[in-house]
Amino acid sequence: MGSKANAPPQIFDRRLKQAHRDRAAHLQSDDDPLLGEVTERLLDRLEDCRRSFPVAAIIGGAGTSVAARLTGARAGVETLLHLDDSPAMLAHAARLQQASGTRWPQVHHLAAEEEWLPLREKSVDVIISSLSLHWVNDLPGAMVQCRRALKPDGLFLSAMWGGSTLQELRIAHTLAEQEVEGGLSPRMSPLVQVRDAGNLLTRAGLNIPSVDVDELTVHYGSPSKLVDHLRAMAESNAVYTRRPTMRRATAAAAERIYREKFGAEDGSVPATFEVIYMTGWAPAALQPQALRRGSATVKLEDLAEMQRQRDRAASGAGRSG
């Protein structure tokens, strides 16, 4: 009874999401431009670290794109653990590796879910999750598992879709359902808001948390082309309370409304993708630590007075010059 009462709410159908990823493995291009751009921006953060990460773990999402960008000893990666709950996606990643002419680290492909990581405690130098954690039911729990798997001073690096993602599609679907059916249904997945991301890192026990946001706009020939791309990225709706189908009249209304409200002059339609980047470090003895609350030796009022004195001195020097 206690374990059930404390279990996180089951928002997403994980079995269906695995099926989406199996399908996407056959639909994706070798390097999807959007997944590649998000992943490259995420991995740029490794370049800011003056250290190497010999053992790296990749978790789901755009894992194939991540692995392809960790070749040539980038960031000092020597061993790469590629985890995904989709056997088809892992097979796709293995085929791309075999066809590549570049030097790869030692890669191990492991079937595993984000909520049940088969990683030993303090065994990994960096964990990279590019566009996977927004489909996890127990997100805090998954991030705690990541922290436990990291060696002391190991790095957690994640990118996930934020709340403004696909705002045009959300609006078009909402208005279309109200117009045709007189009500609403959960057509789109709930997403993390930027204000919650820092709390997630802290709650997971990760130190020196950092959160920043990018917004990318991609233009498609039609709303249906956008939906096709979402399928190829395994981003189709997997909410338990979803309707399995959409009426033709509702779909037609959604496409019309999308074009009317957001269509560009060249006939294309834009789609917004908000990306939340999160970084945090596993606790270590020599890390910079925040001072204990109330331990400051200078009052805020004193700092303000010091700044006013500097401003007056600078102003006086300017006039004398």
Secondary structure as GFF3:
##gff-version 3
##sequence-region A 1 321
A	DSSP	alpha_helix	2	6	.	.	.	ID=ss1
A	DSSP	alpha_helix	14	27	.	.	.	ID=ss2
A	DSSP	alpha_helix	33	47	.	.	.	ID=ss3
A	DSSP	beta_strand	55	59	.	.	.	ID=ss4
A	DSSP	alpha_helix	63	68	.	.	.	ID=ss5
A	DSSP	three_ten_helix	74	76	.	.	.	ID=ss6
A	DSSP	beta_strand	79	84	.	.	.	ID=ss7
A	DSSP	alpha_helix	87	99	.	.	.	ID=ss8
A	DSSP	beta_strand	106	111	.	.	.	ID=ss9
A	DSSP	beta_strand	124	130	.	.	.	ID=ss10
A	DSSP	three_ten_helix	133	135	.	.	.	ID=ss11
A	DSSP	alpha_helix	139	149	.	.	.	ID=ss12
A	DSSP	beta_strand	150	161	.	.	.	ID=ss13
A	DSSP	alpha_helix	167	180	.	.	.	ID=ss14
A	DSSP	alpha_helix	194	203	.	.	.	ID=ss15
A	DSSP	beta_strand	207	220	.	.	.	ID=ss16
A	DSSP	alpha_helix	223	232	.	.	.	ID=ss17
A	DSSP	alpha_helix	248	262	.	.	.	ID=ss18
A	DSSP	beta_strand	269	281	.	.	.	ID=ss19
A	DSSP	alpha_helix	300	320	.	.	.	ID=ss20
###
